[in-house]
């Protein structure tokens, strides 16, 4: 802390054959001497005036390095909005030295713009005797700005494509930007994909070069509007009554069903092989698909009585004689009986 040194030595002494008058010096032991070379001179005078001057040099070297006052520590900042760097400021760097500072220089100036990442800032202080000291600190610029997704599509609503249990949805992919650059834009569904019936969330994930992640999403809703179909039903059936009955057992090929998605239930008011009464009966088939869409399709079954009524016990031809005294005869027979599958009117 001093630009010099206090030096002590054993003081010399002088002898003379006739005696000493005086011994003096220009620098006393214990004096504070400056940096550099100081010549210490001793002068001896004897009683006869003879004089002897002796000297020795004392060299003080400045080996103390300059010191930094309140040195700046490492600094971490976020990049400025929309930029991939940041202007960074710090308190003035000050160096001191007992012998004085000759120069103080740094690789950067407070307020400079620093790129993303870690930058070493170094200050070098040199004192008046060439001793130098360095002070370094790190300026770390961190990208904390999320990447930006713009023009994200709005929710999309579609009807199922004909014959398909879904729909192809198309859109324009959103735009990806970032202050430091985009690394990857990914999505779980691409434009032009086939989307199933229901609601599907489409998500875009945007990763920038520094690991910051942004996501955006929209919904694609596909509604099944295609009705299920019943195939193979007759339009009309006319059948005669079964022999001896006023009804008929009626059969028909069971129909098939189809749907763009899935048929979940098939119901019928009547089944093939059932007994149908004489007259008209409407048979209705109903089919429902997985979207709850229902189709009902009827057809008519007509049972016709084509069986003739029957007469039983009809007497055979009869030959009788007239009753006596009359021109005729009373003839008796047993009345025949009649039957019909549907009843005699």
C-alpha positions as CSV (number, residue, x, y, z in Angstrom):
1,X,0.0,0.0,0.0
2,X,3.0,2.3,-0.1
3,X,5.0,3.4,-3.1
4,X,8.3,2.8,-1.2
5,X,9.8,0.8,1.6
6,X,11.2,1.5,5.1
7,X,14.7,0.2,5.1
8,X,16.9,-0.5,8.1
9,X,20.5,-1.5,8.3
10,X,23.3,-1.6,10.8
11,X,25.0,1.7,10.8
12,X,28.7,1.6,9.9
13,X,31.4,3.0,12.2
14,X,34.7,4.8,11.4
15,X,38.1,4.4,12.9
16,X,41.2,6.7,12.5
17,X,44.8,6.5,13.8
18,X,44.4,10.0,15.2
19,X,40.8,10.0,16.1
20,X,37.5,10.7,14.5
21,X,35.9,14.1,14.2
22,X,32.6,13.0,12.7
23,X,30.6,10.3,10.8
24,X,27.5,11.5,9.0
25,X,25.0,10.2,6.4
26,X,22.4,11.7,4.1
27,X,20.0,8.8,4.7
28,X,19.3,7.3,8.0
29,X,18.5,3.7,8.7
30,X,14.7,3.3,9.0
31,X,13.9,5.9,6.4
32,X,11.1,5.5,3.9
33,X,12.7,5.2,0.5
34,X,11.0,5.6,-2.8
35,X,10.8,3.1,-5.6
36,X,14.0,3.1,-7.5
37,X,17.7,3.4,-6.6
38,X,18.7,5.6,-3.6
39,X,22.4,6.1,-2.9
40,X,23.2,6.2,0.8
41,X,26.4,8.3,1.5
42,X,28.4,8.1,4.7
43,X,31.1,10.8,5.3
44,X,33.8,10.2,7.8
45,X,36.2,13.2,8.9
46,X,39.1,12.6,11.2
47,X,40.4,15.2,13.7
48,X,42.9,16.4,11.1
49,X,40.3,17.1,8.4
50,X,40.9,14.0,6.4
51,X,37.6,12.9,4.8
52,X,36.4,9.5,3.5
53,X,33.1,9.2,1.6
54,X,31.6,5.8,1.3
55,X,28.3,4.9,-0.5
56,X,26.0,2.0,-1.2
57,X,22.9,1.8,-3.3
58,X,19.5,0.7,-2.0
59,X,17.1,-0.4,-4.8
60,X,13.4,-0.5,-4.1
61,X,11.3,-2.5,-6.5
62,X,7.6,-2.1,-7.0
63,X,6.3,-5.7,-7.0
64,X,2.7,-4.8,-5.8
65,X,0.1,-5.4,-8.5
66,X,-2.6,-2.8,-9.1
67,X,-5.9,-3.6,-7.4
68,X,-9.4,-3.4,-8.8
69,X,-11.9,-1.5,-6.6
70,X,-15.4,-3.1,-6.4
71,X,-14.8,-5.4,-9.4
72,X,-17.8,-6.2,-11.6
73,X,-19.0,-9.8,-11.3
74,X,-20.6,-12.0,-14.0
75,X,-23.7,-10.6,-15.6
76,X,-26.6,-12.5,-17.1
77,X,-29.3,-10.7,-19.1
78,X,-32.0,-11.7,-21.6
79,X,-31.8,-10.8,-25.2
80,X,-33.8,-7.7,-26.1
81,X,-37.3,-8.1,-27.6
82,X,-37.0,-9.1,-31.2
83,X,-33.2,-9.2,-31.1
84,X,-30.7,-12.0,-30.6
85,X,-28.4,-9.8,-28.6
86,X,-28.5,-7.3,-25.7
87,X,-26.9,-4.0,-24.7
88,X,-25.2,-4.6,-21.4
89,X,-24.1,-1.9,-18.9
90,X,-22.1,-2.2,-15.7
91,X,-20.6,0.1,-13.1
92,X,-17.4,1.9,-13.9
93,X,-14.4,-0.4,-13.4
94,X,-11.8,1.4,-11.1
95,X,-8.2,0.3,-10.4
96,X,-5.8,1.7,-7.8
97,X,-2.1,1.4,-7.1
98,X,0.1,2.9,-4.4
99,X,2.4,4.2,-7.2
100,X,-0.4,5.3,-9.5
101,X,-2.2,3.8,-12.5
102,X,-0.6,4.3,-15.8
103,X,-3.4,2.8,-17.9
104,X,-6.7,1.0,-17.6
105,X,-8.2,-0.6,-20.7
106,X,-11.0,-3.1,-21.3
107,X,-12.0,-5.4,-24.2
108,X,-15.5,-4.0,-24.0
109,X,-17.2,-0.8,-23.0
110,X,-20.3,-0.6,-20.7
111,X,-23.3,-0.3,-23.0
112,X,-21.9,-2.4,-25.8
113,X,-24.1,-4.9,-27.6
114,X,-23.3,-8.5,-26.7
115,X,-24.3,-11.5,-28.8
116,X,-26.2,-14.5,-27.5
117,X,-24.1,-16.8,-25.3
118,X,-21.1,-16.1,-23.1
119,X,-18.6,-13.3,-23.7
120,X,-15.5,-12.8,-21.6
121,X,-14.8,-9.1,-20.7
122,X,-11.3,-8.4,-19.6
123,X,-9.8,-5.2,-18.0
124,X,-6.1,-4.7,-17.8
125,X,-4.6,-2.2,-15.3
126,X,-0.9,-1.2,-15.5
127,X,0.7,0.8,-12.8
128,X,3.5,3.4,-13.2
129,X,6.2,0.7,-12.9
130,X,4.7,-1.7,-15.5
131,X,3.0,-4.1,-13.1
132,X,-0.2,-5.3,-14.6
133,X,-3.3,-6.9,-13.2
134,X,-6.3,-8.4,-15.0
135,X,-9.9,-8.6,-14.1
136,X,-12.3,-10.7,-16.1
137,X,-16.0,-11.3,-15.9
138,X,-18.6,-13.1,-18.1
139,X,-21.5,-11.4,-19.8
140,X,-24.1,-14.1,-20.6
141,X,-27.0,-13.2,-22.9
142,X,-29.8,-15.7,-22.7
143,X,-32.6,-16.1,-25.3
144,X,-35.8,-16.4,-23.3
145,X,-38.1,-15.0,-26.0
146,X,-40.6,-17.6,-27.2
147,X,-40.8,-18.3,-30.9
148,X,-44.0,-16.9,-32.6
149,X,-46.7,-18.8,-34.5
150,X,-48.9,-16.5,-36.6
151,X,-51.8,-17.1,-38.9
152,X,-52.9,-20.2,-36.9
153,X,-56.1,-21.5,-38.6
154,X,-59.4,-21.1,-36.9
155,X,-61.5,-24.1,-35.9
156,X,-62.7,-26.1,-39.0
157,X,-66.1,-27.8,-39.2
158,X,-66.7,-30.4,-42.0
159,X,-69.3,-32.9,-43.1
160,X,-68.0,-36.5,-43.8
161,X,-66.9,-37.1,-47.3
162,X,-69.3,-39.4,-49.4
163,X,-68.7,-43.0,-48.5
164,X,-66.1,-42.2,-45.9
165,X,-66.2,-42.2,-42.2
166,X,-64.3,-39.0,-42.1
167,X,-63.3,-36.0,-44.1
168,X,-60.1,-34.6,-45.6
169,X,-59.3,-31.2,-44.1
170,X,-56.9,-28.7,-45.7
171,X,-55.5,-25.5,-44.3
172,X,-52.4,-23.2,-44.7
173,X,-49.8,-24.0,-42.1
174,X,-49.0,-21.2,-39.7
175,X,-45.9,-18.9,-40.1
176,X,-43.0,-19.5,-37.7
177,X,-40.6,-16.7,-36.6
178,X,-38.1,-16.2,-33.9
179,X,-35.6,-13.5,-32.8
180,X,-32.7,-16.0,-33.0
181,X,-34.0,-18.4,-35.6
182,X,-36.3,-21.4,-35.9
183,X,-35.1,-24.9,-35.3
184,X,-38.2,-27.0,-36.0
185,X,-41.9,-26.7,-36.7
186,X,-43.8,-29.9,-36.1
187,X,-47.5,-30.9,-36.1
188,X,-49.5,-34.0,-35.2
189,X,-51.6,-33.6,-38.3
190,X,-50.7,-32.4,-41.8
191,X,-53.0,-30.5,-44.2
192,X,-54.8,-32.9,-46.4
193,X,-55.1,-35.6,-43.8
194,X,-58.2,-37.7,-43.3
195,X,-59.9,-36.8,-40.0
196,X,-62.3,-39.2,-38.3
197,X,-65.8,-38.4,-37.2
198,X,-65.8,-36.2,-34.1
199,X,-63.4,-33.6,-32.8
200,X,-59.6,-33.7,-33.4
201,X,-57.1,-31.2,-32.0
202,X,-54.4,-30.2,-34.4
203,X,-51.3,-28.9,-32.6
204,X,-48.3,-27.1,-34.0
205,X,-45.1,-27.1,-31.9
206,X,-42.4,-24.5,-32.7
207,X,-38.9,-24.9,-31.3
208,X,-36.3,-22.2,-31.7
209,X,-32.5,-22.6,-31.9
210,X,-32.2,-22.1,-28.1
211,X,-34.8,-24.6,-26.9
212,X,-37.7,-22.3,-26.4
213,X,-41.0,-23.9,-27.3
214,X,-44.3,-22.5,-28.4
215,X,-47.5,-24.4,-29.2
216,X,-50.8,-23.4,-30.9
217,X,-53.8,-25.5,-31.7
218,X,-57.2,-25.6,-33.4
219,X,-60.0,-28.1,-33.7
220,X,-61.2,-30.0,-36.7
221,X,-64.8,-31.2,-36.2
222,X,-66.2,-33.8,-38.7
223,X,-69.9,-34.6,-38.6
224,X,-71.4,-37.7,-40.1
225,X,-74.4,-36.6,-42.3
226,X,-74.6,-39.7,-44.5
227,X,-77.6,-41.8,-43.8
228,X,-77.3,-45.6,-43.4
229,X,-78.8,-47.7,-46.2
230,X,-81.1,-50.8,-46.2
231,X,-80.5,-53.0,-49.3
232,X,-82.5,-55.8,-50.7
233,X,-86.0,-55.1,-49.3
234,X,-88.9,-56.0,-51.6
235,X,-91.2,-53.2,-52.6
236,X,-94.4,-55.3,-52.3
237,X,-95.3,-58.9,-51.6
238,X,-98.7,-60.5,-52.4
239,X,-99.2,-64.1,-51.2
240,X,-102.1,-66.4,-51.0
241,X,-103.4,-67.8,-47.8
242,X,-102.0,-71.1,-46.7
243,X,-104.2,-74.1,-47.5
244,X,-107.0,-74.3,-44.9
245,X,-105.9,-71.2,-43.1
246,X,-107.0,-67.6,-43.3
247,X,-103.4,-66.6,-42.8
248,X,-100.1,-67.1,-44.6
249,X,-96.6,-67.7,-43.4
250,X,-94.6,-65.2,-45.4
251,X,-90.8,-65.2,-45.9
252,X,-88.5,-62.9,-47.7
253,X,-84.7,-62.5,-47.9
254,X,-83.3,-60.6,-45.0
255,X,-82.0,-57.3,-46.2
256,X,-78.4,-56.1,-45.8
257,X,-77.3,-52.7,-44.4
258,X,-74.4,-50.4,-45.1
259,X,-73.1,-47.1,-43.8
260,X,-70.1,-44.9,-44.4
261,X,-69.1,-45.5,-40.7
262,X,-70.9,-48.3,-38.8
263,X,-74.4,-49.7,-38.4
264,X,-75.1,-50.1,-34.7
265,X,-78.6,-51.5,-34.8
266,X,-81.2,-53.0,-37.1
267,X,-84.8,-53.4,-36.0
268,X,-87.8,-54.8,-37.8
269,X,-91.5,-54.8,-37.1
270,X,-91.8,-58.3,-38.4
271,X,-89.5,-61.2,-39.2
272,X,-89.4,-63.5,-42.2
273,X,-91.4,-66.7,-41.5
274,X,-94.1,-65.0,-39.4
275,X,-97.8,-65.6,-39.8
276,X,-99.6,-62.7,-41.5
277,X,-103.3,-62.2,-41.5
278,X,-105.4,-61.8,-44.6
279,X,-105.2,-58.2,-46.0
280,X,-102.5,-55.6,-45.9
281,X,-99.7,-55.5,-43.4
282,X,-96.9,-52.9,-43.4
283,X,-93.5,-54.3,-42.5
284,X,-90.9,-51.6,-41.5
285,X,-87.2,-52.0,-41.1
286,X,-85.2,-49.4,-39.2
287,X,-81.4,-49.0,-39.1
288,X,-79.3,-46.7,-37.0
289,X,-75.6,-45.8,-37.5
290,X,-72.9,-44.9,-35.0
291,X,-73.7,-41.2,-35.5
292,X,-77.4,-41.8,-34.4
293,X,-78.7,-41.3,-37.9
294,X,-81.8,-43.4,-38.5
295,X,-83.5,-44.6,-41.7
296,X,-86.9,-46.4,-41.7
297,X,-87.9,-48.3,-44.8
298,X,-91.4,-50.0,-45.1
299,X,-92.9,-52.5,-47.6
300,X,-96.4,-54.0,-48.0
301,X,-97.4,-57.6,-47.6
302,X,-100.8,-58.4,-48.9
303,X,-102.3,-61.8,-48.0
304,X,-105.1,-62.8,-50.5
305,X,-107.7,-65.5,-49.9
306,X,-107.8,-67.5,-53.1
307,X,-109.2,-70.7,-51.5
308,X,-112.8,-71.5,-52.6
309,X,-115.4,-72.4,-50.0
310,X,-116.3,-76.1,-49.7
311,X,-119.8,-77.9,-49.8
312,X,-119.9,-81.2,-48.0
313,X,-122.6,-84.0,-47.8
314,X,-124.4,-82.8,-50.9
315,X,-127.0,-85.5,-51.8
316,X,-126.5,-87.5,-55.0
317,X,-129.0,-87.2,-57.8
318,X,-132.4,-88.4,-56.6
319,X,-135.2,-90.1,-58.6
320,X,-138.5,-90.1,-56.8
321,X,-142.1,-91.0,-57.8
322,X,-144.9,-88.5,-57.6
323,X,-147.0,-88.7,-54.5
324,X,-150.3,-90.4,-55.1
325,X,-153.0,-88.1,-56.5
326,X,-150.5,-85.4,-57.1
327,X,-148.4,-84.2,-59.8
328,X,-145.4,-83.8,-57.6
329,X,-143.7,-85.3,-54.7
330,X,-142.4,-84.2,-51.4
331,X,-138.7,-84.8,-51.4
332,X,-136.5,-84.6,-48.3
333,X,-132.8,-84.8,-47.9
334,X,-130.1,-83.9,-45.4
335,X,-128.9,-80.3,-46.0
336,X,-125.2,-80.2,-47.0
337,X,-122.7,-78.5,-44.9
338,X,-120.3,-75.7,-46.0
339,X,-116.8,-74.8,-44.9
340,X,-114.2,-72.1,-45.8
341,X,-110.7,-71.3,-44.6
342,X,-111.9,-67.7,-43.9
343,X,-115.5,-68.4,-43.0
344,X,-118.7,-68.6,-45.1
345,X,-120.5,-65.4,-45.6
